[in-house]
Amino acid sequence: MDALEWLSATALAVALRRSALLYMFVNAAHILSIGLLVGAILPLDLRLGGLFQKVPVEILAPFLSRAAGIGLAAALLTGFCLFSVRAVEYAANPAFLAKVGLIAFALLNVLAVHAGQGWRTAITAGILSPAVRVSAALSAATWIAALVAGRWIGFL
């Protein structure tokens, strides 16, 4: 609890609370980052799941994976800034906790896929293993659930 109170008292958190304009820009950047993340990961997951078979996986997957990574990094950075404004409250919010848990699970899924032979085969030969297809479906469902949990935060 002390760490959360300390975080809420940092210069960044105070500046965000005091400036509606700064908060608005960070919030907009967070939304744009999430848009990049989800806008890249869902088409990738759909392709890895077997849809849009005319689009070469070996071209699409590396590009969308990197775009999703950039979106994720920006969303984590801006999300941390927004979290700092009311860290104690957010840490007690069940929707926030669900969002964090879902993001952690989605990241574990990404790491497992990228560490496996199925990913390397997909991006080099365009051949999709059943494990990659299942992971893609799990990824899509998890990122959508994290998005919904994120929207739910403001309603609890």
N, C-alpha and C positions, 0 to 999 in steps of 0.2 A: 504494500500500500504506500509506503514511503517513497518508493521509486516512481510510482504513478503520480503522486502529489508533486514530487520534484519535477517530473516531466511536464506537468501542467503549469509549473512556475517558470519554465525556461523562457528565454527571450523570444524564441520562435512562437511558443504557445501564447504568450502574452500579446505579441504583435498581431497574431491571427485573431485573437479575441477583440483587440482594440480597433482593428481596421476591417470594416466590412468589405472594402474593396480588395484587400489582400486575401481575405478568406474566400471571397468569390472567385478570384483567379486561381487559387490553389484547388478549390472545389471543382472548378471547370477543368483544370488540368487533370484532376483525378478522374473525372467523367470521360475526358478524351482518352486517357490512358486505358481505362477499362474498355472503351470502345475499340481501341487498337488491339488490345488483348483478345477480347471476345470475337471481334471482327476477323481476326486472323485464325484463332484456334477453332472456331466452329466450322469454317470451310475446310480446314485441314482435317479435322476429325471426320467430317462427312466424307471427304475423299479417302481417308484411311479406312473408313468403314465400308467402302465399296461403291459409293455414289460417284457420279461424274467421271466415269472410267476413261473418257477420251482425254482428260487432262492428265499429263504425265506426272506421276507421283514424284519421280526423281528431280523434277524441276520445281514443282509446287511446294513440296514438303520442306526443303531447306529454307526457302524464302519465307513461307508463312510461320515456320517455327521461330525464325529469327525475329520476325515482326512481333509475334506473340511475346517473345522474351523481352523485347524493348518495351512493349506495353506493360508487361508484368513489372519490370524494374521501375518504370515511371509510376505505375499504380501503387506499388509498395512505398515508394518515396513520398508521394503526395498523400497516400493514406496514413502514413506515419505522422505527417504534419497535421492532418485533420484529427487524428486520434489524440495528439498531444493537447489539443484544445480542451478536451473533457475526458482525459484518460481514466480517471476513477469511475466516472459514469459508464463509459464504454466498456470497461473491463468487467462490469457487472451486468451488462446487457446480453441476454441470451442470444439474440440475433447476431450481435457482434461476435460472440464466442463461436456460434455456429459458422459464421462466415470465415473466421480464422481457421477453424478446424477443417472446413471444406477446402480452403486454399491450401492448407498443409497437405491434405490428402491428394489434391490435384497435382501438387508439386512432386509428391512421392511417385505418383503415376507417371508423370513426365520423366522423372529421373530413371524409373524402371524401364520405360520404353526406350529412351535414348541410350541407355547402357546395354540394351539387348541386341542380339544379332538381327532380330526382325526389323529394327529401325535401319540398320546399316544396309540390309538387303533391300528394303523399300526405297531408300534414297539412291542406291547404286543401280539396282536392277528393276525397280518398279514392281517388285513382287511383294504382296502383302500377306503376312502370315495370319493365321487365326488369332494369335495372341495380340498382334498389333490392332486387328479389327476390334477385338473386345476392349482393349485399352482405349481405343478411340471413342467407343460408345460410352465407356466409363468417364472419360475426360469430358465429353460434351455434357453429360448429365451433371457432373460435379461442378463444372464452371458455371452452368446455368443456375444450379442450386446456390452457389456462392453469390451470384449476382442477385438472386431473389432475397437471400439472407441479408445482403448489403442494403437493399431497399427497405427491408423489414426493420432495420435498426431504428429508423426515425418513428416507427409506430409503436415501439415498446417503451 
